């Protein structure tokens, strides 16, 4: 096959699979600018930097798109996706595309940062930036600590495209912020988007007083009843095509039309909340259409409508949601097709725009969505990922294999790549290559590969910056009862159960997904080959363990307070002996007798925003025999040490009740007996402020406010701890430090968890 031009389904031979360790070294990109600078239709001059539109659909499954379904079922799908099918005809679709994780927040963070989940620290949707604790006292395992947001030191694609000259926008679901709403898109490089209050920042195209435009969730806005309250609704008037109005689509269209008049390329990241549960639709006509296709009457009861145990696609609500997403995509493409490109007079935007459609994870298989009229709330079928196994939240193929369709300049129409395993972490370097950027800052530490040569049909392998082909992908999902770490290498996939015994799956599973000729072998992951192929299993397990160690990937902990019986090693868990602090130094002591297990690791968790939306961040410690100590991070209001013994039991420096006794939604700071509250963190912040005063002495002509803030803080430290006074003093010092951008302290991470 000539890889320089693919006109029909790709018939590439599978490349040799070389074991490649993921590179965490500096990322210096080979310039692919020439690949993205194809000539325009007349061939007279090269195209300028292309526009990039990425549409990430929520929970869209691999078999939810018509062209994907036909590929494996050789039949017409129940869901109708004509616009996505048209995209595939005009571009390329990847048959082995993966989400970085099995739920939305870690996948979205990985896409935005170009980093695997252990590097960016986000493992799951819920309980991020919280203290690890038991969901109940009878739980044998605890989720590891992980963050629930993009951290200040992580790269974000919008920042780097903006540096490359792009105007950037994010519309729709975000879900990579902490409980307090930070960071919002406008804090991490998006010129147009919303803040922590969900208010968009351009009054020319967004009217907060218009109930249609200000409907933040668009078509996903939840009714009280998915029949009686879903339609009609004034926020969703029918348009000329009899489709209900969608605020996200409308806002995206108006933004595109506005920036198209400028002289910059643009990047739009549009994230509809469809097709996430609860499953419902705002399009009554399309719901009726799918009911007719099923041969069932229009529902009169909002309860479960489809049997969760019946194979196939047969939920008319979900079908209508997929249908609406397809319509949204069609509206965006139509806008690109009909809007003039000011940078290229006489041309339309579509001629120089890459449009990428992806999903954040696999489709949900079944959900318990809505109560019936009799009050019952039963599970109902959502989608069907067959031939893939399982769905969202699971490490099997149905949970992480996704549709990925790309159209744009230079892409051969109707291309199908069914041999290259790709991942959403690849989109960061790919978008940079589309923008013509030839060199990256070494601190980015991207894990993905530039896919532009593959997209354009000029290569079959995803390659690292040094040209080495990648044949290995990794996944790490260490939470809930589906805790797995996974390696996909060539045709092989190995899953390591990291949550046993709460995760009841086999501790190691090995599947061969593809045959030597590239044809599907066991996409359904039915035959576990781990016992039959011990050498292959050992090799892949060693590779996976090396990666987990390299990335310091958090693993589930054992519950030291398990109540039903003693777990093996639980009787040797070290006992906390005491806590203390002096100035800004804090510590905890623990038993070290021959009858106790050894403490092998420890870390500090601390918060700087106590209260309902508090978040806990990880800090370094010094571990010695019988003692863990640390310097309080400046601005810390409460802290807690976490110790891990040699049997992987987690010990808190103070007793933390399980979630059944103290709700996960309530602030932990309120129940800490000690928590090293306020004073150590204020004293540490005073030291930081004094360093700022000294550093800025020669170039800061207005030090009086800083001097007064330091004096006031010292006076407060002489008084008994008063949370309001101490917090106010911390805020004053923090503002003074951050206002001086010319000093190194202003960039310290613990001062920048929240925007200035």
N, C-alpha and C positions, 0 to 999 in steps of 0.2 A: 504494500500500500504506500502511496505517495503521501507522506505526512504533511506536505506543503499545501494540500488541498483535499478536504474531505467533503464529498458531495452527497453521499448517502451514509447509511449506517456504517460506523467505523468497524473495521475488521482487523484491528491491530492485534499482533501477537503479544501475549503477556511478556513483559520484560523480565529479565532475571532478577531474582529477589536477593538483594545484598543486605546483610544485617548492618543497619546504620544506627548509631546512637544519636539521639536527638541533640542538636547542637545548642548549647546555652551560651556560646561565645558571642563576641560582637558580630552584629549582622551588617555586613557591608555588601550592598546589593550590586549585582552585575546590571549594568544599564540595559533596559529593554525598551528604551524610548523608541527605537526604530520600529519595534513591533506595533506600537500604538499610533504611529504616525503614517498610516496608510493614506494614499492620495484620496481626494474627494471623488465624487462620481465622474466628473469630467476629466480627472487625471491631471489637472493643470497645476495644482499646488497641494502641499501636504495639509492634513487636517490639523487644526489647533488642538490643545489639550481637550480630550473628550469629557463630556458630562458623565456622571455616574449616578445611577438610580438603583438603590438596593431596597427591595421589598421583602422583609422578613415576616412571614406569616406565622401565627402562633399555633403550634401543635399540628401543622399540616403534615399528614402522613405520606410515606413513599408511594402508596397505592391510591392516594386521594386524587391524583392528577390523571386525567384521561390517558395521556400518552404513555404514562408509566404503567397504568393498569393494563392497557392493551398489550404491552410488551410481554407481560408474564401470564396473563389470563387468556389472551387471544380471543377476547370477547369485548363487547361494549360495556363501559362502566356505568354504574348507576348515577354517579355524580357527573355533572356536565361542566366541563372546563374549556370552552372553546378558545378563550383568550390565552390561557396557558398553552394549549395545544398549538395555537398560532405562533406564540413565542418560540416554541420548540422547532417549528417549521422554519422559522427565520433565524435560528441560532443553534446552540448546542445544548444538549442535556447530558448530565452526568448520572450514570446508573449506580456508581459506587461513591456517592457523596454522604458524608457523615456530619452530624452535629457534634460539637466537642463534649457534650454531656447529654443526660437523659431528661433534664428539666430546664426551664427557660432561663433563669438568672445566670447559672454558670455558662450556658451556651452563649448567651448574649454578651456576657463579659469577655469570654474568650474571643468572640468575633471582634469586638471593639478594640481589644488589646493585642490581638494576634498571638495570644499566649495560651498554653495549656492551663487547665484549671489549677493544678498545684502551684504554678508560678504566679498566677494572678490572685489565688487564694480563695476564690468563690466556688463552693462545692454544691450548694443547693439553694432553693428559693427561701425557705423558712429557717429561722434560728441563726442567721448569719450575724456576726459581731455580737454574739451572746456567750455567756458562760456555759460550757458543756455540762449538762446534768441529765439525770435520768428522767425519762418520760413518765415513769412510775417506779416505785421502789422494788417491783418485781422484774424490772428490766435488767438483763444480764449485761447489756452493752450500752455505751453512750456514744453519741455522734462525736467526732473530733471537733476541735475548735476550727472555725473557718470564718472568713469575712463575708459580709453580705452586700458588698458594694464595690465599685471601682475605687481603688486606693489612690492617694495623691501621687505616688511615685510610679504609677503604671502609664504606659503610652496609650493614647486613644487615637483611632484612625482619623477622626475629624480634625484633631490638632495638627496632624502631619499633612493632611490634604490642604488645610488652610495655609500652612507654611508654603505649600506648593502653588499657591495662588487661587485656591478654590473658595467659593462661597458655599457654606455648609448649612444643612438643616436636618433636624430630626423631628418627625411627626409620629405620634402614637405611643404605643407601649414602650416603657423604659425598663423598669424592673431591675435596675442595677444600682439603685440608691439604697441607703440605709433607712431605718425607720423614720428618721427625721427629714427624709426627702433629699439628702445630699449624697453624692453630687447629682444635680439635675443636668440635663444635656447642655444648657448654656454655660455650665461651669467647666466643661471638658472639651471645648472646641467647636461647639455648634453655634453658628452665628444666629440662626433663627430656630427657636424652640421654646420650651417652657421652663419655668423656674420651679422651686420647691413647692410652690402653691398651685402648680399646674396651670399657670397663666402664660400664654404665648406672648412673645416680646415685640410684635410688630403690629401696631394699631392700624396700619394701612390695609392689612389683609385679615386681621383678626379682631372681632368685636366681642369683647367679654360680656356685653349687655344683650347680645343676640342669643336666645336660648338654643337655637340650632347650632351656631358656630361654637358656642361655649359648652356644648355637650362633649366633654373631654373624651369619652370612650367611644363615640361614634355609634355605629350599628351594634356594638357590643353592650351598650348601656342596658343594664339589667331591669326587666319589669318585675313587678311583684308576682305576676302570674304569666306564664309564657303563652297563654291564649287570650285571656280577658284583658290584660294590660299591655300586650305587645303591640297591638295595632287596633285602631289608628292611634298615632301619637304625633302631636304637633311638631316635635323635633325631627320627624322623619317624613316630610311631605313627599308625595310621589313626584318624580321628575318626568320629563317628556317620554322617557323609555319605560315608564311605569315601575321604575326602581325607586326604593326609598332613599332619600337624601342621606349622605354620610359625611359628617363633619371632617373626618380625617382626610377623605378623598378630596373634598372641596378645598380644604386648606392647602393641601399639597399642590393641587392644580393652580391655585391662585399664586402660590409662592413660585412655582415654576414659571408661570407667565410673567411675574414681576422680574425675576432675576434674568430671564431670557433677554430682557432689554439691555442688560449690562454688558460689560466687556470681560467678564470672568467666567471660567467654567464652574459648574456647580456639582455638589454632591448632596443627594437627598437620601436619607435613611428613613423609610416609611415602614412602620410596624403596626399593622392592624391587630387588634386584640382577638379577632376571629382567627381560628375556629376553636378557641379555648372553651372549656366548660364554665358555667352551666350551659348546656346545649339548648339554644333557643334561636329564633330568627325574627327579624323585623320585616321580612318580606312575605306577606301573606300569600301573594300570588305564586311565588316559587314554592312555598310550602304546599299549597294546593296541587301544584304541578307534580311534585314528587309523591304526594299521596296517590294521585292518579296513576303514576308509573308503577306504584306498588299494588294498585288495585284495592286500596283501602279508603274508607270515608275520611273526610276531613275531621281531625280530632275534636272532640267536645270536652275531653278531660285532659288537664295539663300533666298528668302523671306519665309514668314510663310507657313508651309506645313500641319499643323494639326489644325482642328477647335477647338478653346478653349471651346466651349459649347457642344461638343460631348463627352459623357462619354467613359471611357475606356482608354487603353493604345494604342496609335496610332501615336506616333511621331518617325519616324525611326532614326532621329539624336539622340534623347535621348536614344532610345533602344540601339544604338551602343555605347553610352557613358557608360551605365550600363554594357553592354557586355565587354567593355574594362576594367572597374574596376574589373569585375569578373576574367578576364584574369590576371590582375596584382596580385590579391590575389592568383590565381593558381600558378603564377611564384614564389611567395615568399614561398608558401607551398612546391613546387617542390624543391626549393633550400634547405629547411630544411630537406626534405626527402633524398636528395642525398649528403649532406655534412656530413663528419665524425665529430664526437664529440670528441675533444681531451681530454676532461675530463673523457670520458668513452670509452676507446679503443674498437673498434668493433661495436660501436653503432652509430646511426645517430642522428642529432640534433632534428628531429621531435619527437623522443621518450621521450624527456625531455623538451619540449617547449609548453607553453600555447600560443595559437594563438587566439586573440580576434578581431572580426570585429564589428564595430559600425558605427553609423552616428552621425553627430553633430546636426541634426534637421530633420524635415520632408521634404519631397520632395516639390519643387515648383509646383504649379498647372498650371500656365500659365505665360509666359513672352513675352515681346516684344523684340525679339532678333536681327533680321537681316532685312535690307532693301531689298525689292524686286528690280528687274531690273527697274521698273517704279518709284522707289524712295519711295514707300509706305512702312511703317513699322508697321505691324499689330501684335496683340497678337496671340500667338499660344499655343496650348496645350503642356505642358511639360510632366507631369506624372499624375497619377490618384491614389489618396490615398484611394478611396472607399474600405471598407465601412466607413472609417474615414472621418470626416468633415474637410474641408479646407486644408491648407498646410502651408508651411514655412511662418514665420512671424506672425502666428496666434496661439492663446493659445488653440484652439480646438485640438482634438486628432491628426488630420492630420499634425499639426505643430510641435508636440513634441513627438509622439510615433515613435520609431525607431526600426530597426532590431538590434539584439544583439546575435551573435553566438560565442561560445567559444569551442575550442577543446584543449585537452592536457592530461597529465598523470592523471589517476584516474577518468576521466569523463566517465560515462556510455554512450555508443554510442546511437544515435538516441533519446536522451532525449529531451522532450519538457516541459518546465515549463510555464504553462499558468495561474498561480495563484499568483505569487510573483511579485509585482510591484517594479521595480528596476530603478536606475538612474545612469547616468555616474559619478556622484559624488561618487558612491560606488566603482569605480575602483581603486582609490588611496589606501584605506585600504585593498581592495582585493589583489592588486598587492603586498602590503607589507606582507600580510599573505602568498601569494604564495612564497615570498622570505624567509619565515620563521622568520620574524621579530616579536618579542614578546612584544615589548614595544615602545611606541611613546613618543616623547617630548610633554609635556603638552601644549606647546604654539601653536601646530599645529591647534587646534580647528577644526578638520575635522567634516563635517556634514554627511558624508556617512557611510554606513555599510559594514562590511566585508562579501562578498557574497560567499567566498570559500566553506563554508559548504553547501550552496544551490547549487552551481555549481557541487559539488561532490555528490549530492543527499543525504546528511546526515541531512538536515534540509529543512523546507519549508518556513521559515520566515527569512527575513533580520533583523538582530538584532543589537542593539546598544552595545557598549562595556560592559555594565553591564548586558547583556543578555536579555534586554527588547525587545520584537518584535516591529518592526516598521510597522505601518499601515497607515502612513500619509506622503505624499510628498507635497512640496510647489514649486510654480513657481512665478517669479516676472519679468514681462516684461512691464515696464512703459513708453514705447516710441511709437512715431508715432500714427497713428489712431487705432492701435490695442492694446492699453494699457490695460492690464489685470493683476490682481494678482489672483492666482489660488491655490486651495487646492484639492488634491486627497486623500480622506480618505475612505479606504475600497472600496465598490462598488460605492461610491458617488464622484462626481466632481462638485465643485462650482467655478464659475468665477465671479470676482468682477471687474466691469468696472471702471478703475481709470482715464480714459481719456475723460469722458463725458464733454461737448457735441461733441468734435471732434470724439470720438469713439461713433458711433451711435447705438451700440448694447445695449440690456437691461442692466440696471445697476447691476443686479444680475441674474445669470443663474445657475440652479441646474439640474444636469443630473444623472441618475442612469445608470452606464455603465454595471453593472453585476447583475445577479440575485443571490438569496441566495445560489443556488447550484454551483455558479461559472460560469454558462453559460452566454454568452453575452446578454445584455438587450438592451442598447441604445448606441452602440459604435458610431453611426452616430450623436449623440447629437442633435436629432430632437425635443425631448419633454422637454421643460423647466418646471421643477416641482417646481420652487421657490415659486409661489403663492399657489400651492396645498399643499405643505409641509412646512408651515411657521416655525415650531419648528426645523425641520432638517436644514432649511436654516439659521435660527438664530444661531444655534449651530456651524455650519461650518463657518459662517461669523465671529463669535466671535473668533473661533480658528485661522482663517486666520488673523484677525486684531491683535490678540495677537502676532502672529509670525512676522508680519510686524513691529509692535512696538518694539519687542525684537531686531530685526535686524536693526532697524532704516532705513528701506527700503525707498528709495527716491520715491516720488510720483510726477506726473506732476503738474506744477505750473500754476496758472492763469496769464494771460498776463495783466499787469497793463497798457500797452500802446495800448490796443485793440481799433481800430479806428471806427468800424461801429456804435456802440452804447455803452452806459454804461452798463457793466455787473453789476450784483448785488454786491454791495460793492465797485465798482471801484471808486465811487466818494469819498470814505473815505480812499483811499490809502495814506499813509504818504508821505510827500514831503521831499526830501533831502535838507537840509539847508546849509551844508558846509562840507568840508573835510580839513584834516590837518595832519601834522606829526611833531614830535620833536625827534631828534636822531633816534632810531629804532622803536619808537612807532608811529602808524598810526591810524587815526580815521575818522569817518563820523558821522554827526549829522542829525537828522530828526525831523519832527514836531510831537507833542504829544498832540494837542488840543483835546477837546471833540468831535470835528467833524471828527477826524481821527481814523482809526482802530489801534489796538494795534499790535506792532511788537512782534511776539512770538518766532522767531528763526532768526539766522543770521550766516553767515560763510564767511570766506575770501577765495577768489580764487587768486592764484599767479602763476607766471611763473618764471622759472630760465633759460629758453632758448628762448628768444624772437626771432621772425622771422618766416620764412615760415613753419617750423615744430614745432612751439611752442606748449607746453602742459601746461595746467593749473591744479594745484593741490589744494586740500582743506586744509585750516588751521583753527585752533580754534580762537575764538573771545570772548570778554567780552561784554555782552549786558546789558546795563542799560537804564534807562528812557531817551529817546531822544538821545542815543549815543551808537555807536558800536566801539570798539577799539581792537587793537591787537598788538603784537610785530611782526615786519616783520620777516619772516623766513630767516635765513642767506642765502645769495645768491639770494634773490628775486630781480628780475629786475623790475617787474610791479605787482601791486595788485589791486583787485577790491572787494568791499564788496557786498554781496547779502543778502537782508533782506526779510523775509517772514512775512506778516501780518496775522491776525487771520482769514481772508477770503481766505488765501492761494495765495494771489497775491505776485509776485516776484518783488522786487524793487532793481535796481542796484545803486551803489553809483555814477556811471556816466552813461550817456545815451549811450546805446548800440543799434545800428541800427539793424533792422531785416535782415535776410539773403538775401532778395530781394534787399536791398539797399547796403549791404556790404557782399560780398560772404563769405560763410563758409570756403572757402579755403584760405582766406586772414588773416594775423595775426591781432588779436584784439589789440595787444600792440601798433600797428602803429597808431591807431585812438584815443587812450585814451588821454584826455585832461590833466589829471594829472597822474593817475596810480601809484602814490607814487614812481616815477621812480628812480631806481638805488640806490640813497643815503641811504634810510632806510635799504635796504637789504645788502649793503656793510658795513654799520655801525654794523649791527647785526653779519655779518660774521667776522668782526674785533674782536668783543667780544668773539666769539667762538674760534678764533685763539689764542687770549690771554689766554683763559682758557686752551687750549691745551698746550701752552707754559708753563703755571704754572704746569699743571698736569704731564708733561713729564720732568720737571726740573731735577729730580733725576736720570733718566735713559736714557735721550736723550743727547748724547755727541755732537750732531751736530745741534744746534738750530739757527745757524747764518742765514740760508736761511729763516727760519720762521720769525725771528726777522726783517730781511730786508723786507720781504713781508708785514708784519704788518706796518712797518714804511712807506713804499711806499703807502699802502692803506690809511693810515691816511692823508698823504699829498694830495692824490687825492680827498679825501672827503672835503678838504679845497677849492677845485676848483669848478667851475661851472660844472654841469653834462655834461659829454661827454660820450655817450654810449660806444664807443670803449675803452676809457681809463678805465671806470668803469668795463666793462666786463672783460678786461684783468686783472685788479687787483683782481676781484672775482675769476677768473680761477687760478691765482697764489696762492691765499690763500686756495682755495679748494684743489688744488694738495698737498700743504704742510700738510693740516689736514689729508687728506686721506692716505698720505704716512706713517702716524704713526698709525699703526693698534693696537698698545698697549694702545691707549687712547680711552675713551668712545665716544668722539665726532666723531670719524671716522665712527661710525655705525649710525649716525643720518640719518633719512630717507631722509630729504631734500637735503642731500649731496650725496645721492646714487641713485637718479632717473636715472642716466646715469653711465655706467661702468667706473671704475677707469682707 
